[in-house]
């Protein structure tokens, strides 16, 4: 390298700073973190599920999950996580033209519609001011936003997490 580069830092300092700033700006607008449903469940709840005795389907109604799992324990590290998560919609509030404004997001189709609902840490209460339409309730969606630890209870179910969605889009792998 020539000595002139070392004598005049203006020649290389400004381009280097611009490169760093541009790299930071690009990283800020990268894809949001993908959240896995199991990340929302504390390790002890997951262990209880993995070690449950075989379910016997006798009598009326669906088998119940252990009470410990239904308390809705959360993973504190998941609070205020910006990301996106796929799931199925259980509408709670719609407009007259059937735009969904508020809903529970659940990990599998039919959750909350059939008894019992998933554990509260497997339900996310979502508000989306813009609203969106679904062709069918069995069509999965992606939601993007900041996950918050907040309990919501209603007749359909109880959630341990919530999100004000920044975007809702059809699920595509």
C-alpha positions as CSV (number, residue, x, y, z in Angstrom):
1,X,0.0,0.0,0.0
2,X,1.2,3.5,-0.6
3,X,2.0,5.8,2.2
4,X,-0.6,8.4,1.0
5,X,-3.4,6.2,2.4
6,X,-2.0,6.4,5.9
7,X,-1.3,10.2,5.6
8,X,-4.9,11.0,4.5
9,X,-7.5,9.1,6.5
10,X,-10.2,11.0,4.7
11,X,-9.6,8.9,1.6
12,X,-10.5,5.6,3.3
13,X,-12.3,6.6,6.5
14,X,-15.5,8.0,4.9
15,X,-16.0,5.0,2.5
16,X,-15.3,2.6,5.4
17,X,-17.9,4.3,7.6
18,X,-20.5,4.4,4.8
19,X,-19.9,0.7,4.2
20,X,-20.5,-0.1,7.9
21,X,-23.6,2.1,8.1
22,X,-25.0,0.6,4.9
23,X,-24.3,-2.9,6.3
24,X,-26.2,-2.1,9.5
25,X,-29.1,-0.6,7.6
26,X,-29.4,-3.8,5.5
27,X,-29.2,-6.0,8.6
28,X,-32.0,-4.0,10.3
29,X,-34.3,-4.7,7.4
30,X,-33.5,-8.4,7.2
31,X,-36.2,-11.1,7.5
32,X,-37.8,-11.2,11.0
33,X,-36.8,-14.0,13.4
34,X,-39.0,-17.1,12.9
35,X,-40.5,-18.1,16.2
36,X,-41.2,-21.8,16.8
37,X,-44.3,-22.7,18.8
38,X,-42.2,-24.9,21.2
39,X,-40.1,-21.8,22.1
40,X,-43.3,-20.5,23.9
41,X,-43.5,-23.5,26.2
42,X,-41.3,-23.7,29.3
43,X,-39.0,-26.8,29.4
44,X,-40.9,-28.3,32.3
45,X,-44.2,-28.1,30.3
46,X,-42.6,-29.7,27.3
47,X,-41.2,-32.5,29.5
48,X,-44.6,-33.2,30.9
49,X,-46.1,-33.5,27.4
50,X,-43.3,-35.7,26.2
51,X,-43.7,-38.1,29.2
52,X,-47.5,-38.3,29.3
53,X,-49.0,-41.7,29.6
54,X,-50.8,-43.1,26.6
55,X,-54.1,-41.5,26.0
56,X,-57.1,-43.8,26.1
57,X,-60.2,-42.5,24.3
58,X,-63.1,-43.8,26.3
59,X,-66.3,-42.1,27.2
60,X,-67.5,-38.6,26.2
61,X,-65.2,-35.7,25.5
62,X,-61.6,-35.2,24.6
63,X,-58.7,-36.3,26.9
64,X,-57.5,-33.5,29.1
65,X,-54.0,-32.2,29.4
66,X,-52.3,-32.2,32.9
67,X,-53.3,-29.2,35.0
68,X,-49.7,-28.1,35.3
69,X,-49.6,-27.4,31.5
70,X,-52.9,-25.5,31.5
71,X,-51.7,-22.8,33.9
72,X,-50.1,-21.0,31.0
73,X,-46.6,-20.7,32.2
74,X,-44.4,-18.6,29.9
75,X,-40.9,-18.3,28.7
76,X,-39.7,-14.9,30.0
77,X,-37.1,-14.6,27.3
78,X,-39.8,-14.6,24.6
79,X,-41.3,-11.3,25.9
80,X,-40.7,-8.4,23.5
81,X,-39.3,-10.7,20.7
82,X,-39.7,-9.2,17.2
83,X,-40.5,-12.0,14.8
84,X,-43.0,-14.0,12.8
85,X,-44.8,-17.2,13.5
86,X,-47.1,-19.3,11.4
87,X,-50.5,-20.6,12.6
88,X,-54.2,-20.9,12.2
89,X,-56.8,-18.2,12.9
90,X,-59.6,-18.4,15.4
91,X,-61.5,-15.1,14.8
92,X,-62.6,-13.0,17.7
93,X,-63.6,-9.7,16.1
94,X,-64.6,-9.0,12.5
95,X,-66.0,-6.2,10.4
96,X,-69.3,-6.4,8.6
97,X,-67.4,-7.3,5.4
98,X,-65.7,-10.2,7.3
99,X,-62.2,-8.6,7.7
100,X,-60.6,-10.2,10.8
101,X,-59.4,-7.5,13.2
102,X,-58.7,-9.6,16.3
103,X,-58.1,-13.3,16.7
104,X,-56.3,-16.1,18.5
105,X,-53.4,-17.6,16.6
106,X,-53.0,-21.4,17.3
107,X,-50.5,-24.0,16.2
108,X,-52.9,-26.4,14.5
109,X,-56.2,-26.3,12.7
110,X,-59.4,-26.7,14.8
111,X,-57.7,-25.6,18.1
112,X,-60.2,-23.7,20.4
113,X,-63.1,-24.7,18.2
114,X,-62.9,-28.3,19.6
115,X,-62.6,-28.9,23.3
116,X,-60.2,-28.7,25.0
117,X,-58.2,-25.7,23.7
118,X,-54.4,-25.8,23.6
119,X,-52.5,-24.7,26.7
120,X,-52.5,-20.8,27.1
121,X,-48.8,-20.7,26.1
122,X,-49.7,-22.2,22.7
123,X,-52.3,-19.4,22.0
124,X,-51.4,-15.9,20.9
125,X,-54.0,-13.1,21.1
126,X,-53.5,-11.0,18.0
127,X,-54.9,-7.6,17.1
128,X,-54.5,-6.3,13.5
129,X,-55.9,-2.8,12.9
130,X,-55.8,-3.1,9.2
131,X,-57.8,-6.4,9.2
132,X,-57.5,-9.2,6.6
133,X,-59.7,-11.8,4.9
134,X,-59.3,-15.5,4.8
135,X,-60.7,-17.8,2.2
136,X,-61.1,-20.6,4.8
137,X,-60.2,-21.0,8.5
138,X,-58.0,-24.0,7.6
139,X,-55.7,-21.7,5.6
140,X,-52.6,-21.0,7.7
141,X,-51.1,-17.5,8.0
142,X,-47.8,-15.8,9.0
143,X,-48.1,-13.0,11.6
144,X,-45.3,-10.5,12.2
145,X,-44.9,-8.2,15.1
146,X,-43.5,-8.0,18.7
147,X,-44.5,-10.9,21.0
148,X,-45.6,-9.7,24.4
149,X,-46.3,-11.7,27.6
150,X,-49.9,-10.8,28.3
151,X,-52.8,-13.0,29.4
152,X,-56.1,-12.8,27.6
153,X,-59.2,-14.8,28.7
154,X,-62.5,-15.2,27.0
155,X,-65.1,-18.0,26.4
156,X,-63.1,-19.5,23.5
157,X,-59.8,-19.8,25.3
158,X,-57.0,-18.3,27.3
159,X,-53.7,-17.0,25.8
160,X,-50.4,-16.3,27.6
161,X,-48.9,-14.2,24.8
162,X,-50.2,-11.4,22.6
163,X,-49.1,-9.4,19.6
164,X,-50.2,-6.3,17.7
165,X,-49.6,-7.6,14.2
166,X,-47.6,-5.5,11.8
167,X,-48.4,-7.9,8.9
168,X,-50.5,-10.9,8.3
169,X,-49.9,-12.9,5.1
170,X,-50.7,-16.3,3.7
171,X,-48.5,-19.1,4.9
172,X,-45.8,-20.1,2.4
173,X,-42.8,-22.2,3.2
